[in-house]
């Protein structure tokens, strides 16, 4: 049953390999818990699902992680119902854990400038393919806000594009246009000029996929951050994606444009950045309203 559900996710919904792998682990854990208590997943009411969710809290899972686990479980039971294995969905009445509003970690513009300057200095000083690759990765990530999985899997042809944008295939196989800055295009051209001829990927590596892994990129990025005088635990590929979105909003970008650039299917996902908009609106009232007083803007 698990494999049938996972095959459906991959084939019909375009779920990424990492998503399928995570869902497999979650379902194995869930079904093992049901089996220990003598429950059959196709003949189930809401009680055992609630018990399992309560157990996740005692095991120390965050509300966000538990909510993702429940989403996986709901999808599985809906699949069983749709395929005729079960007569109903026992997860439907189960409420998701309440998630607190977690604001993303963000680097300031000056901190990103320092990070980029350090990467450029390293590329110019040693001229190795690895340092040029890192400069290209950072320039591209901050210029485009790509997901790290999208960035490391860019095809080699992306590095030689004459267009001022990339066509990126994101979650669910959805394609979107992502504009390129001149700095990002230049970094790609320079990186590509030092790659061996042939190959499929813009960032090839000796890995199972044939391209750079997320773990290797995150590790090398933290090394550059340390050299830049930044705390390594504050810098990651995902933090740079957040910086891209936050800095756009700070400078007046529309939230729905940022949603499109990030590849979010739902505007609610992008709304974690509304704190940036709140601060911008406060600043506009303070600076532009004829009767405003800085001390009155709370």
C-alpha positions in Angstrom: 0.0 0.0 0.0 2.8 2.4 0.8 4.5 1.8 -2.5 1.3 2.4 -4.4 0.8 5.7 -2.7 4.4 6.8 -3.2 4.2 5.8 -6.9 1.1 8.0 -7.2 2.8 10.9 -5.6 5.8 10.6 -8.0 3.8 9.9 -11.2 0.7 12.1 -10.8 1.9 14.9 -8.5 5.5 15.2 -9.6 6.8 14.8 -6.0 10.6 15.1 -5.8 12.7 12.1 -4.8 13.5 13.7 -1.4 9.8 14.2 -0.7 9.0 10.6 -1.6 11.8 9.4 0.6 10.5 11.5 3.6 7.0 10.3 3.1 8.2 6.7 3.0 9.9 7.1 6.4 6.9 8.8 7.9 4.5 6.2 6.7 6.7 3.3 7.9 6.8 4.9 11.4 3.0 5.5 11.3 2.1 2.0 10.2 4.5 0.4 12.7 2.7 2.3 15.5 -0.7 1.1 14.3 0.6 -2.5 14.1 1.9 -2.3 17.6 -1.5 -1.4 18.9 -3.3 -4.0 16.7 -4.9 -1.6 14.2 -5.5 -2.2 10.5 -5.0 1.0 8.4 -7.9 0.1 6.1 -10.3 -0.4 9.1 -9.6 2.6 11.3 -11.4 5.4 13.0 -9.9 8.7 14.1 -8.9 7.5 17.6 -5.6 5.8 16.7 -4.7 8.7 14.4 -5.1 11.1 17.3 -3.2 8.8 19.6 -0.3 8.7 17.1 -0.2 12.5 16.8 -0.2 12.9 20.6 2.7 10.5 20.7 4.7 12.6 18.3 4.5 15.5 20.7 5.8 13.3 23.6 8.7 12.3 21.2 9.7 15.9 20.9 8.6 16.6 17.3 7.9 20.3 16.7 4.4 21.4 15.7 5.6 22.1 12.2 7.1 18.6 11.8 4.0 17.0 13.3 1.7 19.0 10.9 3.8 17.8 8.0 3.5 14.2 9.3 -0.3 14.5 9.5 -0.4 15.9 6.0 1.4 12.7 4.8 -1.0 10.5 6.8 -4.0 12.3 5.4 -2.7 11.9 1.8 -2.2 8.2 2.5 -5.7 7.6 3.9 -7.3 9.6 1.0 -5.4 7.3 -1.4 -6.7 4.2 0.3 -10.3 5.6 0.1 -9.9 6.7 -3.5 -8.5 3.3 -4.5 -11.3 1.4 -2.8 -9.2 -0.1 0.0 -10.9 1.7 2.8 -14.5 3.0 3.3 -13.5 6.3 4.7 -10.7 8.7 5.8 -10.1 8.4 9.6 -7.7 11.3 9.5 -10.3 13.9 8.3 -11.5 14.8 11.8 -8.0 15.1 13.3 -6.9 18.7 13.8 -3.4 19.7 12.8 -1.1 20.9 15.6 -1.1 24.6 15.9 2.1 26.1 14.5 3.7 29.2 15.9 4.7 31.9 13.4 8.4 31.3 12.8 10.1 34.1 11.0 12.9 33.0 8.7 16.5 33.7 9.5 17.6 36.6 7.2 21.0 38.1 6.5 21.2 41.9 6.0 22.1 43.4 2.7 25.6 44.3 4.0 26.2 40.8 5.3 25.3 39.3 1.9 27.6 41.9 0.3 30.4 40.7 2.6 29.7 37.1 1.8 29.8 37.8 -2.0 33.0 39.9 -1.7 34.7 37.1 0.2 33.7 34.5 -2.4 34.9 36.8 -5.2 38.3 37.3 -3.4 38.7 33.6 -3.0 37.9 33.0 -6.7 40.4 35.6 -7.8 43.1 34.6 -5.3 43.3 30.9 -6.0 41.5 30.6 -9.3 40.4 27.0 -8.6 37.3 25.5 -10.2 35.9 24.9 -6.7 36.2 28.6 -5.6 34.7 29.7 -9.0 31.9 27.2 -8.6 31.1 28.6 -5.1 31.1 32.2 -6.3 28.7 31.1 -9.1 26.4 29.3 -6.6 26.2 32.2 -4.2 25.6 34.8 -7.0 22.9 32.7 -8.6 21.1 31.8 -5.3 21.0 35.4 -4.1 20.0 36.7 -7.6 17.2 34.2 -8.2 16.0 32.8 -4.8 16.0 29.3 -6.3 15.4 26.3 -4.0 18.7 24.6 -3.3 17.4 21.5 -5.1 16.7 23.5 -8.2 20.0 25.3 -8.1 22.3 22.3 -7.8 20.4 20.5 -10.6 20.6 23.2 -13.2 21.5 21.8 -16.6 24.8 22.8 -18.2 22.9 24.6 -20.9 21.7 27.2 -18.3 25.3 28.5 -18.0 25.5 29.5 -21.6 22.0 31.0 -22.0 21.8 34.3 -23.9 18.5 35.1 -22.2 18.1 37.3 -19.2 16.1 34.6 -17.3 16.1 30.9 -16.5 13.2 28.5 -17.0 13.1 26.5 -13.9 11.0 23.4 -13.2 10.0 23.4 -9.5 7.8 21.4 -7.2 5.0 19.5 -8.9 6.8 19.9 -12.3 5.6 23.6 -12.4 7.8 25.8 -14.6 8.5 29.4 -13.9 10.7 32.2 -15.3 13.4 33.5 -13.0 15.2 36.7 -14.1 19.0 36.8 -14.1 21.2 39.7 -13.0 24.3 40.6 -15.0 26.5 39.5 -12.1 24.8 36.1 -12.0 25.2 35.6 -15.7 28.9 36.6 -15.6 29.5 34.2 -12.7 27.9 31.4 -14.7 29.9 32.1 -17.8 33.2 32.2 -15.8 32.4 29.0 -14.0 31.4 27.3 -17.3 34.6 28.4 -19.0 36.6 26.4 -16.4 34.5 23.2 -16.6 35.7 20.2 -18.6 33.9 19.7 -21.9 30.8 17.7 -22.0 28.5 16.6 -19.2 24.9 17.2 -18.3 25.1 19.5 -15.2 26.2 23.0 -14.5 27.6 21.9 -11.2 28.9 18.3 -11.8 30.2 16.2 -9.0 31.2 12.7 -8.1 27.8 11.8 -6.6 25.0 9.4 -7.2 23.0 12.1 -9.0 26.0 13.3 -11.0 25.7 16.9 -9.7 26.6 18.7 -6.5 24.8 17.6 -3.4 22.9 19.9 -1.0 25.1 18.8 1.8 28.3 19.6 0.0 27.0 23.0 -1.0 25.9 23.8 2.5 29.2 22.8 4.0 31.3 24.9 1.5 29.0 27.9 2.0 29.5 27.8 5.8 33.3 27.8 5.1 33.0 30.9 3.1 30.8 32.5 5.7 33.4 31.8 8.4 36.1 33.5 6.2 33.7 36.4 5.8 33.5 36.9 9.5 29.9 35.7 9.7 28.6 33.1 12.1 28.4 29.8 10.2 25.2 28.8 11.9 23.5 31.8 10.5 24.3 31.0 6.9 22.8 28.3 4.7 21.5 28.0 1.2 17.9 28.4 2.6 18.9 31.6 4.5 20.2 33.1 1.2 16.8 32.2 -0.4 15.1 34.0 2.4 17.4 37.0 2.0 16.5 37.2 -1.7 12.8 37.4 -0.8 13.1 39.7 2.2 15.4 42.2 0.4 13.1 42.4 -2.6 10.1 43.2 -0.3 12.1 45.7 1.6 12.8 47.5 -1.6 9.1 47.6 -2.7 8.5 44.4 -4.5 4.9 43.1 -4.5 4.2 40.0 -2.4 2.6 38.1 -5.3 5.6 38.8 -7.5 7.9 37.3 -4.8 5.5 34.4 -4.6 6.0 33.7 -8.3 9.8 34.1 -8.2 10.0 31.7 -5.2 7.8 29.1 -6.9 5.2 29.0 -4.1 1.9 27.5 -5.2 0.0 29.2 -2.4 0.4 32.9 -1.3 0.0 31.7 2.3 3.5 30.2 2.1 5.0 33.5 1.0 3.2 35.3 3.9 5.9 34.4 6.3 7.6 37.5 4.9 4.7 39.8 5.9 6.8 41.1 8.9 9.0 42.8 6.2 5.9 44.4 4.7 4.8 45.5 8.2 8.1 47.3 8.8 8.0 48.9 5.3 4.4 50.2 5.9 5.4 51.6 9.2 8.3 53.4 7.5 6.0 54.8 4.8 3.6 56.2 7.4 6.5 57.7 9.4 8.2 59.2 6.4 5.3 60.2 4.2 2.2 61.1 6.3 2.0 64.8 6.8 0.9 64.5 10.4 3.0 61.6 11.4 5.5 61.5 14.3 8.1 58.8 14.5 7.1 58.1 18.1 3.5 57.6 17.2 4.1 54.7 14.7 3.9 51.6 16.8 
